[in-house]
Amino acid sequence: MPPPPPPPPRQDFPAFPFAPYPIQSEFMSFLYSALSSGPRALALLESPTGTGKTLSIICSALQWLLDRRDAAPERANGSVPAAAGGEDDDEPDWMRDFTPLPPKKGAGKKSETHPWRRQGTKKVGGSEKSEGTGENDGEEEFLVDEYESDGEEGTRPHAAGKRAHRGGGGSSSSESEDEEEEEEATPKVYFTSRTHSQLSQFVRELKRTDFSGKLRTVCLGSRKSLCINKDVQKLGSANRINERCLELQKNKKSSKIKVEGDNKKGHRTKTSCGCPMLRNRSLQKQFRSEVSDHGALDIEDLAQIGRKIGTCPYYGARDMVRSADLVVLPYQSLLLKSARESLGLNLKNSVVIIDEAHNLADSLTSMYNSKVTSSQLRAVLSHLEAYLNSFQNVLGAGNRRYIQTLTVLTRSFLRCLISNEDCSSAVTSVTINKFLFSLDIDNINIVKLCQYLKESNIIHKVSGYANKLFFTETGVGDLNHGQQHGEGSSITSFQALADFLRSLLYCNDDGRIIVARHKPGGHSEDAYIKFVMLCAEKTFSEVTDDAHAVIMAGGTLQPIEETRLRLFPGLLPSDIKFFSCNHIVPPESILPIAVPCGPSGKKFDFSHSSRSSPTMIEELGRFLCNIATIVPEGIVVFFSSYDYEKQVYDAWMASGTISKISKKKHVFREPRSSVDVEMILNKYKEAIQSCCSKGSGDTSVNGALLMAVVGGKISEGINFSDGMGRCVVMVGLPYPSPDDVELMETIKHIGNYSSTSSVAGDDESSSRDDECKVEPGFGILRKSGKSGQEYYENLCMKAVNQCIGRAIRHVNDYAAMLLVDSRYSHTSSSRGFSCPVEKLPQWIKTRLTCGQNYGEVHRLLLQFFKINKQIH
């Protein structure tokens, strides 16, 4: 049957909750038209932060969805509302890959009996006890099932579009068999963003429209966000929660129950999940039914319903994907192929909307990176050796062969990190093939080895046995106390190795291996091997090839050419639809100023070689002391790194500058730990509100100042509307460090620059590296061509745009934006780079003023806040 005709162009969007501004109407019409031009439509929509972008996306994309379905009446799909909410940014993809299978009837998946289990058994006291197991008595649970690489039945990843199995199975096998599969809703809309707060904002905006009750909506979250098992929750860290959840799924409980039928009596086995929140299938059905009655829900609401019913909201949300019309989910759940398969996401003929897409290519490649440290390798090696020593006589040939291969590989990786002969560089970059050849492991079939790791249960068996040995040796009997969190846990160490092995299956030019050997006298834990993905277009094409349309939205998406070259180089610029608009705020509501010098006339230069100068730090302090007296409410100051922010703060504490600023502004600092960010922001907000409510004279405190960091939590996901950000100060140009090996590999890849830098085993190259240790990256930048240099500049200015865009959030907002560095007033940089201000958003660039001296900056600020105080 031919596809339905595309809906006609649309100008009205009745779901928009109020009269839209002209730029909002243009945005919605453009998006609707782009969706109608599919299949395989591609569009980039740039709308400044605070212009109602999220609401415009909802009202346009979901209206298109309804219109398309109305144009295809043969498709009968009910529209019962449902919702959930959450994020997945703290859950590794290997945990998401784990989708527990419902219990099967009859024999297990392996037909061959273990040698251990073929031994005779006798009943002792009514129970069966194996004979001849010797020292392995009580350890049979850790013996991995017999495995053969060819012809054996194994657990395969779920095909896209297949319904993902529910967690843990049901309370009995018959319940899962009797449950009917729901019809898949097609087409559907997938909306993805990076953080939990951005997904929560999307759900809040959705609630303001009629679509909340018309369409089924499900938002996928992490175990850490949605787990309601108190014993698991109290573990704290995401890694430990994930691992414990998986372990409970594996530890199913079996019991025999009496059954009668056909004049026969007997027993059948009833299997239930080890987690009490998944044992009752009927409660899962009740959860889905109750969620369906509430319309769009946020993650906290979803968890609350799960607690009230007593069933798992994490798996409850996953079960609702197939019948959903709108799926809201974090980046990794959509963009990572293994996550899509395990969640049962079917992108065929659907719409994919990617929000905050300004750094999409880098986000995409980082998802496919993998890293294993020397401490993790040592842990895995000791666990493998202990397991092999204990079970060698009872393991089948297949398992023994693969475990020995894993041991050989782990030893090779460790030798690579420990050996640092001929004074070679501590950090080197090599191709995949060169890495394999240099370690003499190119003859190992890594494809089959990875298949073994995926299909067998070896990771959990070895890790479980390692934990048992740890408990036996230390006398600690509680898993929650015995298992370390983070990278130290046995299962996490093993999984890091498995992820790295899978990375070796990529094409030679898709990425690079970074080998960071530990330096003499340093900590060996500092050493690591890391695969860095460079080829974003291949992984992104898996999304664009399937979807009806892919929409990339963000506050600043330019330059488009870089995005095209990195994500879809096969398309011509004319094949990409692009929309951009100005801000909804009037021009007089913003005041961007390039500040080249301070109050004493000293030129501001925060380049890497000059920023640590005591006179430079002192001049910056003097500047902030002055503007703190004339800027009302909140000032947010962005620094290039946490280390530099600390250096400046310590210098100001010693010189008394902090004390001077505190006479006018309470001073707060962004914490390194994301857990403490919300607490600091609340204190910052309360300080501003407290000052405003009391009123202020000329000598009293009139607000607060927040010292923040580019690329931190505050610069990416926090909005400083109204008094929270009356002035944003950007200190310097936050260029990334040219000493970053991974960054330089990306620049070489983008610039098609063929490097002759060191590879493992190349002594001559290594000596050249030693000679270029001072500024190794600048040579690469000079040779990388225009595209490589552009990428380096864009990284800097995208970060600047993210920071200064935090201040304006709605039409009645106003703020000053101070770009503190003389380079902002230059026409070009000393290394031939383009002028930084050319890469500012259009709505800021058209209003930018360059202060010739501090006196002019002071006058402009006084006038700006005086006028806006009268207007607002």
SEPAVEX-435414 format. One record per residue (C-alpha): residue in three letters; x, y, z. Coordinates in steps of 0.25 Angstrom, whole numbers, padded with zeros to 4 digits, always signed. Layout:
! residues N
alaXYZ ...
//
This chain:
! residues 872
met+0000+0000+0000 pro+0006+0014-0004 pro+0009+0023+0008 pro-0002+0034+0011 pro+0000+0047+0004 pro+0008+0058+0012 pro-0001+0067+0020 pro-0003+0081+0014 pro+0006+0092+0019 arg+0001+0097+0032 gln+0001+0111+0038 asp-0008+0110+0050 phe-0005+0101+0062 pro-0017+0101+0071 ala-0010+0093+0083 phe-0001+0105+0085 pro-0006+0110+0099 phe-0005+0125+0095 ala-0004+0134+0084 pro+0010+0131+0078 tyr+0020+0142+0075 pro+0023+0143+0060 ile+0037+0135+0061 gln+0030+0124+0068 ser+0019+0123+0057 glu+0031+0123+0047 phe+0038+0112+0055 met+0026+0103+0056 ser+0022+0105+0041 phe+0037+0102+0037 leu+0037+0089+0045 tyr+0024+0084+0040 ser+0028+0086+0026 ala+0041+0079+0028 leu+0034+0067+0034 ser+0025+0067+0022 ser+0036+0066+0013 gly+0041+0053+0018 pro+0044+0042+0017 arg+0059+0043+0021 ala+0057+0058+0023 leu+0068+0066+0031 ala+0066+0079+0037 leu+0074+0088+0047 leu+0066+0098+0055 glu+0073+0109+0062 ser+0065+0117+0073 pro+0071+0125+0084 thr+0069+0120+0098 gly+0057+0126+0104 thr+0049+0127+0091 gly+0039+0116+0094 lys+0047+0106+0086 thr+0042+0094+0094 leu+0027+0098+0093 ser+0028+0101+0078 ile+0034+0087+0076 ile+0023+0080+0083 cys+0012+0088+0076 ser+0018+0086+0062 ala+0023+0072+0063 leu+0011+0066+0070 gln+0001+0073+0061 trp+0008+0067+0049 leu+0007+0053+0055 leu-0008+0055+0057 asp-0010+0060+0043 arg-0002+0049+0037 arg-0010+0039+0045 asp-0023+0045+0040 ala-0018+0044+0026 ala-0016+0029+0028 pro-0030+0025+0033 glu-0027+0010+0031 arg-0017+0010+0043 ala-0026+0008+0055 asn-0018+0012+0067 gly-0024+0016+0080 ser-0019+0028+0087 val-0020+0026+0102 pro-0011+0035+0110 ala+0001+0030+0117 ala+0014+0036+0122 ala+0026+0034+0130 gly+0039+0042+0132 gly+0054+0042+0134 glu+0068+0042+0129 asp+0078+0032+0126 asp+0091+0040+0127 asp+0097+0032+0139 glu+0094+0018+0133 pro+0105+0011+0125 asp+0100+0004+0112 trp+0104-0010+0116 met+0094-0009+0128 arg+0083-0004+0118 asp+0087-0016+0109 phe+0082-0025+0120 thr+0068-0029+0117 pro+0064-0040+0126 leu+0056-0052+0119 pro+0044-0057+0124 pro+0045-0071+0129 lys+0045-0082+0119 lys+0038-0096+0120 gly+0046-0109+0120 ala+0060-0110+0119 gly+0070-0099+0119 lys+0077-0093+0106 lys+0089-0102+0107 ser+0086-0117+0103 glu+0099-0122+0108 thr+0101-0125+0123 his+0113-0120+0130 pro+0124-0130+0134 trp+0121-0125+0148 arg+0107-0128+0147 arg+0108-0141+0140 gln+0115-0147+0152 gly+0106-0156+0161 thr+0097-0151+0171 lys+0091-0157+0184 lys+0080-0152+0193 val+0085-0148+0207 gly+0074-0144+0217 gly+0064-0143+0206 ser+0072-0133+0197 glu+0082-0136+0186 lys+0096-0135+0188 ser+0107-0136+0177 glu+0118-0146+0178 gly+0132-0144+0174 thr+0133-0129+0174 gly+0144-0128+0184 glu+0148-0114+0187 asn+0137-0109+0178 asp+0126-0113+0188 gly+0116-0101+0189 glu+0122-0094+0177 glu+0114-0100+0166 glu+0105-0087+0165 phe+0118-0080+0159 leu+0120-0090+0148 val+0117-0084+0135 asp+0108-0092+0125 glu+0114-0101+0114 tyr+0117-0092+0102 glu+0120-0095+0088 ser+0122-0083+0078 asp+0116-0090+0066 gly+0102-0096+0066 glu+0099-0093+0081 glu+0087-0086+0084 gly+0090-0072+0091 thr+0083-0060+0096 arg+0082-0050+0084 pro+0080-0035+0085 his+0066-0032+0082 ala+0063-0027+0068 ala+0059-0013+0067 gly+0044-0012+0067 lys+0042-0025+0075 arg+0036-0023+0089 ala+0047-0022+0100 his+0045-0033+0110 arg+0040-0029+0123 gly+0049-0029+0135 gly+0051-0041+0143 gly+0039-0050+0137 gly+0026-0051+0144 ser+0021-0058+0156 ser+0020-0070+0148 ser+0023-0075+0134 ser+0009-0076+0130 glu+0006-0061+0133 ser+0017-0057+0123 glu+0012-0066+0113 asp-0003-0062+0114 glu+0000-0047+0112 glu-0003-0042+0099 glu+0007-0033+0091 glu+0002-0019+0089 glu+0001-0013+0076 glu+0012-0003+0072 ala+0009+0011+0070 thr+0014+0016+0057 pro+0019+0026+0053 lys+0024+0032+0066 val+0032+0043+0071 tyr+0045+0041+0079 phe+0050+0054+0086 thr+0063+0053+0092 ser+0072+0063+0100 arg+0084+0062+0109 thr+0080+0064+0123 his+0069+0060+0133 ser+0065+0075+0135 gln+0064+0077+0120 leu+0055+0065+0119 ser+0047+0069+0131 gln+0045+0083+0125 phe+0039+0076+0112 val+0029+0068+0120 arg+0025+0081+0127 glu+0023+0088+0114 leu+0015+0076+0109 lys+0005+0077+0120 arg+0002+0091+0116 thr-0004+0086+0103 asp-0016+0077+0099 phe-0006+0066+0094 ser-0003+0062+0108 gly-0017+0055+0108 lys-0018+0052+0093 leu-0005+0044+0092 arg+0002+0033+0099 thr+0015+0038+0105 val+0026+0030+0111 cys+0039+0036+0116 leu+0051+0026+0119 gly+0059+0028+0132 ser+0071+0021+0139 arg+0071+0011+0150 lys+0077+0021+0159 ser+0065+0030+0157 leu+0054+0020+0157 cys+0058+0009+0166 ile+0048+0007+0178 asn+0055-0005+0184 lys+0060+0002+0197 asp+0071-0009+0199 val+0077-0005+0185 gln+0074+0010+0186 lys+0083+0011+0198 leu+0095+0007+0191 gly+0096+0021+0186 ser+0105+0021+0173 ala+0099+0018+0160 asn+0109+0007+0157 arg+0105-0001+0170 ile+0090+0001+0167 asn+0091-0004+0153 glu+0100-0016+0157 arg+0091-0020+0169 cys+0078-0019+0160 leu+0085-0028+0149 glu+0089-0038+0160 leu+0075-0039+0166 gln+0070-0041+0152 lys+0079-0053+0150 asn+0076-0059+0164 lys+0062-0064+0161 lys+0055-0072+0172 ser+0048-0085+0168 ser+0037-0093+0176 lys+0028-0105+0173 ile+0013-0103+0174 lys+0003-0114+0173 val-0006-0114+0160 glu-0018-0122+0156 gly-0024-0124+0143 asp-0029-0135+0133 asn-0031-0144+0145 lys-0016-0143+0148 lys-0009-0138+0159 gly+0006-0133+0159 his+0015-0121+0162 arg+0020-0110+0153 thr+0031-0100+0156 lys+0028-0086+0159 thr+0039-0076+0156 ser+0040-0062+0161 cys+0050-0051+0160 gly+0060-0048+0172 cys+0055-0034+0173 pro+0042-0033+0180 met+0037-0021+0172 leu+0036-0030+0159 arg+0030-0043+0165 asn+0016-0039+0162 arg+0012-0038+0147 ser-0002-0033+0151 leu+0004-0021+0158 gln+0012-0017+0146 lys-0001-0017+0138 gln-0007-0009+0149 phe+0004+0001+0148 arg+0003+0003+0133 ser-0012+0005+0135 glu-0011+0015+0146 val+0000+0023+0138 ser-0009+0023+0126 asp-0020+0030+0134 his-0011+0042+0138 gly-0006+0048+0125 ala+0008+0053+0124 leu+0016+0050+0137 asp+0030+0054+0141 ile+0040+0044+0147 glu+0037+0047+0161 asp+0022+0044+0159 leu+0025+0031+0152 ala+0034+0027+0163 gln+0023+0031+0173 ile+0012+0022+0166 gly+0022+0011+0166 arg+0024+0012+0181 lys+0009+0013+0183 ile+0006+0000+0175 gly+0019-0007+0180 thr+0025-0010+0166 cys+0037-0006+0158 pro+0034+0007+0150 tyr+0048+0006+0142 tyr+0043-0007+0135 gly+0029-0002+0135 ala+0033+0010+0127 arg+0041+0001+0117 asp+0029-0008+0115 met+0021+0004+0110 val+0030+0008+0099 arg+0024+0000+0088 ser+0010+0006+0089 ala+0015+0020+0092 asp+0012+0031+0082 leu+0023+0040+0088 val+0036+0035+0094 val+0044+0044+0102 leu+0058+0039+0105 pro+0073+0043+0108 tyr+0083+0043+0097 gln+0090+0030+0100 ser+0077+0022+0100 leu+0074+0027+0086 leu+0087+0029+0079 leu+0094+0017+0084 lys+0091+0005+0075 ser+0092-0005+0087 ala+0082+0003+0095 arg+0072+0004+0084 glu+0072-0011+0082 ser+0071-0014+0096 leu+0060-0004+0098 gly+0052-0009+0086 leu+0053+0005+0079 asn+0048+0004+0065 leu+0052+0017+0057 lys+0046+0012+0044 asn+0037+0023+0038 ser+0037+0031+0051 val+0042+0045+0055 val+0055+0047+0063 ile+0056+0061+0070 ile+0070+0064+0076 asp+0070+0076+0085 glu+0082+0083+0090 ala+0089+0078+0077 his+0100+0088+0077 asn+0111+0078+0081 leu+0104+0066+0076 ala+0116+0060+0068 asp+0125+0060+0080 ser+0114+0055+0089 leu+0112+0043+0079 thr+0126+0039+0078 ser+0128+0040+0093 met+0117+0029+0095 tyr+0125+0019+0087 asn+0138+0022+0094 ser+0143+0011+0104 lys+0154+0011+0114 val+0160+0001+0123 thr+0170+0004+0134 ser+0182-0003+0139 ser+0176-0006+0152 gln+0164-0011+0146 leu+0172-0020+0137 arg+0180-0026+0149 ala+0166-0028+0156 val+0161-0036+0144 leu+0174-0044+0142 ser+0174-0048+0157 his+0159-0052+0156 leu+0161-0060+0143 glu+0173-0068+0149 ala+0165-0071+0162 tyr+0153-0076+0154 leu+0161-0084+0144 asn+0169-0090+0156 ser+0157-0094+0163 phe+0148-0099+0152 gln+0159-0104+0141 asn+0155-0119+0143 val+0140-0117+0141 leu+0140-0106+0130 gly+0136-0110+0116 ala+0146-0109+0105 gly+0139-0096+0099 asn+0139-0089+0113 arg+0153-0092+0116 arg+0158-0088+0103 tyr+0151-0074+0103 ile+0155-0072+0118 gln+0170-0075+0115 thr+0169-0065+0103 leu+0163-0054+0112 thr+0175-0057+0121 val+0185-0055+0110 leu+0179-0042+0105 thr+0178-0036+0119 arg+0193-0040+0121 ser+0197-0033+0108 phe+0189-0020+0111 leu+0196-0020+0125 arg+0210-0022+0119 cys+0207-0011+0109 leu+0204-0001+0120 ile+0215-0005+0129 ser+0226-0005+0119 asn+0231+0009+0116 glu+0245+0006+0109 asp+0254+0016+0102 cys+0248+0028+0110 ser+0236+0028+0100 ser+0225+0037+0102 ala+0216+0034+0114 val+0203+0036+0104 thr+0203+0031+0090 ser+0193+0029+0080 val+0192+0017+0070 thr+0182+0011+0060 ile+0174-0001+0064 asn+0183-0010+0054 lys+0196-0005+0059 phe+0191-0007+0074 leu+0188-0022+0071 phe+0201-0024+0063 ser+0210-0018+0073 leu+0204-0027+0084 asp+0205-0039+0075 ile+0190-0042+0077 asp+0185-0040+0063 asn+0183-0055+0061 ile+0172-0055+0072 asn+0158-0056+0067 ile+0152-0044+0075 val+0139-0045+0068 lys+0136-0059+0074 leu+0142-0055+0087 cys+0132-0043+0088 gln+0121-0052+0084 tyr+0125-0061+0096 leu+0125-0050+0106 lys+0111-0046+0101 glu+0104-0059+0100 ser+0110-0066+0112 asn+0109-0062+0126 ile+0124-0062+0129 ile+0125-0048+0133 his+0115-0050+0145 lys+0120-0064+0148 val+0135-0059+0150 ser+0131-0046+0157 gly+0121-0054+0166 tyr+0132-0064+0170 ala+0142-0053+0172 asn+0133-0046+0182 lys+0131-0060+0189 leu+0146-0061+0191 phe+0146-0047+0196 phe+0135-0050+0206 thr+0142-0062+0210 glu+0156-0056+0212 thr+0151-0043+0219 gly+0139-0049+0227 val+0130-0039+0221 gly+0117-0046+0218 asp+0109-0034+0213 leu+0110-0032+0198 asn+0106-0017+0200 his+0118-0015+0208 gly+0127-0025+0201 gln+0126-0019+0187 gln+0133-0006+0184 his+0126+0004+0176 gly+0131+0011+0163 glu+0142+0005+0155 gly+0147-0003+0166 ser+0136-0014+0166 ser+0139-0027+0160 ile+0127-0027+0150 thr+0130-0012+0146 ser+0145-0016+0143 phe+0141-0028+0135 gln+0131-0020+0127 ala+0141-0009+0124 leu+0150-0019+0118 ala+0138-0025+0110 asp+0135-0011+0105 phe+0149-0009+0100 leu+0150-0022+0093 arg+0137-0018+0085 ser+0144-0005+0081 leu+0155-0013+0074 leu+0144-0018+0064 tyr+0143-0005+0058 cys+0149-0001+0045 asn+0164+0003+0046 asp+0160+0018+0042 asp+0148+0019+0051 gly+0156+0023+0063 arg+0169+0022+0071 ile+0175+0015+0083 ile+0181+0024+0093 val+0191+0017+0102 ala+0195+0025+0114 arg+0206+0018+0122 his+0209+0021+0136 lys+0221+0030+0138 pro+0233+0025+0146 gly+0230+0028+0161 gly+0216+0031+0158 his+0203+0023+0162 ser+0201+0011+0153 glu+0186+0013+0154 asp+0188+0025+0145 ala+0191+0016+0133 tyr+0180+0013+0124 ile+0176+0009+0110 lys+0165+0016+0103 phe+0158+0015+0089 val+0154+0028+0084 met+0143+0028+0073 leu+0146+0039+0062 cys+0136+0035+0052 ala+0122+0041+0056 glu+0116+0040+0042 lys+0115+0024+0042 thr+0108+0023+0055 phe+0099+0035+0052 ser+0095+0029+0039 glu+0088+0017+0046 val+0078+0027+0051 thr+0076+0036+0039 asp+0075+0024+0030 asp+0063+0018+0038 ala+0056+0030+0042 his+0045+0037+0034 ala+0051+0051+0038 val+0063+0055+0047 ile+0061+0069+0054 met+0073+0075+0061 ala+0069+0087+0070 gly+0077+0096+0079 gly+0080+0111+0083 thr+0093+0112+0074 leu+0095+0102+0063 gln+0104+0109+0054 pro+0114+0107+0047 ile+0105+0098+0039 glu+0117+0093+0030 glu+0124+0087+0042 thr+0112+0079+0046 arg+0110+0075+0031 leu+0124+0070+0030 arg+0124+0062+0043 leu+0110+0056+0043 phe+0105+0055+0028 pro+0117+0058+0019 gly+0110+0051+0007 leu+0099+0062+0007 leu+0100+0075-0001 pro+0098+0087+0007 ser+0085+0089-0001 asp+0080+0076+0004 ile+0079+0081+0019 lys+0068+0090+0023 phe+0072+0101+0032 phe+0064+0111+0041 ser+0069+0122+0049 cys+0063+0133+0056 asn+0066+0145+0066 his+0062+0146+0080 ile+0048+0150+0085 val+0054+0160+0094 pro+0055+0175+0089 pro+0069+0179+0086 glu+0069+0189+0098 ser+0068+0177+0107 ile+0082+0172+0105 leu+0095+0179+0106 pro+0107+0171+0101 ile+0120+0178+0103 ala+0135+0174+0099 val+0143+0178+0111 pro+0158+0180+0106 cys+0164+0186+0119 gly+0162+0188+0134 pro+0159+0200+0143 ser+0174+0203+0143 gly+0176+0202+0128 lys+0183+0189+0128 lys+0179+0181+0116 phe+0172+0168+0119 asp+0179+0156+0113 phe+0174+0142+0119 ser+0182+0134+0109 his+0189+0122+0115 ser+0202+0128+0116 ser+0197+0141+0123 arg+0185+0138+0131 ser+0192+0133+0144 ser+0200+0147+0145 pro+0197+0153+0158 thr+0194+0166+0152 met+0184+0160+0142 ile+0177+0153+0154 glu+0177+0166+0162 glu+0172+0175+0151 leu+0160+0165+0149 gly+0157+0166+0163 arg+0157+0181+0163 phe+0148+0181+0151 leu+0138+0171+0158 cys+0138+0180+0171 asn+0134+0192+0162 ile+0123+0185+0154 ala+0117+0179+0167 thr+0113+0193+0172 ile+0105+0196+0159 val+0099+0183+0155 pro+0087+0179+0163 glu+0083+0165+0168 gly+0092+0153+0162 ile+0105+0153+0154 val+0110+0140+0149 val+0125+0139+0145 phe+0130+0128+0136 phe+0144+0123+0137 ser+0151+0114+0127 ser+0154+0102+0137 tyr+0152+0098+0152 asp+0167+0099+0154 tyr+0167+0114+0149 glu+0155+0117+0157 lys+0162+0112+0169 gln+0175+0119+0166 val+0167+0133+0165 tyr+0159+0130+0177 asp+0171+0127+0186 ala+0178+0139+0181 trp+0166+0148+0183 met+0164+0142+0197 ala+0179+0146+0200 ser+0178+0160+0195 gly+0165+0163+0201 thr+0157+0164+0188 ile+0147+0154+0192 ser+0144+0163+0205 lys+0142+0175+0196 ile+0133+0168+0187 ser+0125+0162+0199 lys+0121+0176+0203 lys+0112+0177+0191 lys+0110+0163+0187 his+0110+0150+0194 val+0120+0141+0188 phe+0117+0126+0184 arg+0126+0116+0176 glu+0121+0105+0167 pro+0125+0091+0173 arg+0132+0081+0165 ser+0122+0070+0170 ser+0109+0071+0162 val+0102+0066+0175 asp+0104+0079+0182 val+0101+0088+0170 glu+0086+0089+0174 met+0089+0093+0188 ile+0099+0104+0184 leu+0089+0110+0174 asn+0078+0110+0184 lys+0087+0118+0194 tyr+0090+0127+0182 lys+0076+0129+0179 glu+0072+0131+0193 ala+0083+0142+0195 ile+0078+0150+0183 gln+0063+0149+0187 ser+0066+0153+0202 cys+0074+0165+0197 cys+0063+0169+0188 ser+0052+0167+0198 lys+0059+0176+0209 gly+0062+0187+0199 ser+0076+0193+0199 gly+0083+0206+0201 asp+0096+0210+0195 thr+0105+0203+0205 ser+0097+0190+0207 val+0098+0176+0200 asn+0090+0177+0187 gly+0091+0162+0182 ala+0100+0151+0180 leu+0112+0147+0171 leu+0114+0132+0166 met+0128+0128+0161 ala+0125+0117+0151 val+0132+0108+0141 val+0131+0107+0126 gly+0126+0093+0123 gly+0121+0090+0137 lys+0107+0087+0141 ile+0104+0102+0142 ser+0108+0106+0128 glu+0100+0095+0121 gly+0087+0092+0128 ile+0084+0104+0138 asn+0075+0116+0134 phe+0078+0129+0140 ser+0065+0136+0138 asp+0062+0150+0143 gly+0070+0154+0156 met+0078+0141+0156 gly+0086+0146+0144 arg+0086+0161+0142 cys+0100+0161+0137 val+0108+0149+0131 val+0123+0151+0131 met+0132+0142+0122 val+0146+0142+0126 gly+0155+0140+0114 leu+0154+0130+0103 pro+0152+0116+0108 tyr+0160+0109+0097 pro+0162+0094+0100 ser+0176+0090+0104 pro+0185+0086+0092 asp+0192+0076+0100 asp+0179+0068+0100 val+0183+0055+0092 glu+0169+0051+0089 leu+0165+0065+0084 met+0177+0066+0075 glu+0173+0052+0069 thr+0159+0058+0066 ile+0165+0071+0060 lys+0174+0062+0051 his+0162+0054+0047 ile+0154+0066+0043 gly+0165+0073+0036 asn+0169+0060+0028 tyr+0183+0063+0034 ser+0192+0050+0033 ser+0200+0050+0046 thr+0214+0045+0047 ser+0214+0046+0062 ser+0218+0034+0070 val+0212+0020+0070 ala+0215+0008+0079 gly+0228+0002+0075 asp+0233+0014+0067 asp+0245+0019+0074 glu+0248+0030+0064 ser+0234+0036+0065 ser+0235+0035+0080 ser+0248+0043+0080 arg+0241+0054+0072 asp+0230+0054+0082 asp+0239+0057+0093 glu+0245+0069+0086 cys+0231+0075+0084 lys+0226+0073+0098 val+0224+0088+0101 glu+0213+0091+0091 pro+0211+0078+0083 gly+0197+0082+0079 phe+0199+0095+0073 gly+0208+0089+0062 ile+0196+0080+0059 leu+0186+0092+0058 arg+0195+0099+0048 lys+0196+0087+0039 ser+0181+0082+0041 gly+0176+0091+0030 lys+0164+0101+0031 ser+0154+0091+0036 gly+0162+0086+0047 gln+0165+0100+0052 glu+0150+0104+0050 tyr+0147+0092+0059 tyr+0156+0097+0070 glu+0151+0111+0069 asn+0136+0106+0069 leu+0139+0098+0082 cys+0143+0110+0089 met+0132+0119+0084 lys+0121+0109+0086 ala+0125+0108+0100 val+0124+0124+0101 asn+0110+0124+0095 gln+0105+0114+0104 cys+0110+0122+0116 ile+0105+0136+0112 gly+0092+0130+0107 arg+0088+0125+0121 ala+0083+0140+0125 ile+0071+0143+0115 arg+0059+0133+0118 his+0047+0141+0114 val+0042+0153+0107 asn+0042+0162+0119 asp+0056+0158+0123 tyr+0068+0167+0122 ala+0083+0165+0125 ala+0097+0170+0122 met+0108+0161+0116 leu+0122+0165+0118 leu+0133+0158+0109 val+0146+0161+0117 asp+0158+0159+0109 ser+0165+0168+0099 arg+0164+0157+0088 tyr+0149+0160+0087 ser+0152+0173+0081 his+0162+0168+0071 thr+0159+0166+0056 ser+0167+0153+0056 ser+0176+0145+0065 ser+0191+0145+0065 arg+0191+0130+0060 gly+0182+0134+0048 phe+0169+0129+0054 ser+0156+0137+0051 cys+0151+0148+0060 pro+0144+0141+0072 val+0132+0151+0072 glu+0128+0146+0058 lys+0124+0133+0064 leu+0114+0140+0074 pro+0099+0137+0072 gln+0093+0148+0062 trp+0084+0153+0073 ile+0096+0157+0082 lys+0106+0160+0071 thr+0097+0171+0065 arg+0096+0178+0079 leu+0111+0176+0083 thr+0119+0189+0087 cys+0134+0189+0089 gly+0137+0198+0101 gln+0149+0206+0098 asn+0153+0208+0113 tyr+0147+0204+0126 gly+0140+0217+0128 glu+0131+0215+0116 val+0128+0201+0121 his+0124+0207+0134 arg+0115+0217+0127 leu+0108+0207+0118 leu+0105+0198+0130 leu+0099+0209+0138 gln+0090+0214+0127 phe+0086+0200+0123 phe+0081+0196+0137 lys+0075+0210+0140 ile+0066+0209+0127 asn+0062+0195+0129 lys+0059+0197+0144 gln+0049+0208+0139 ile+0043+0199+0128 his+0042+0186+0137 
//
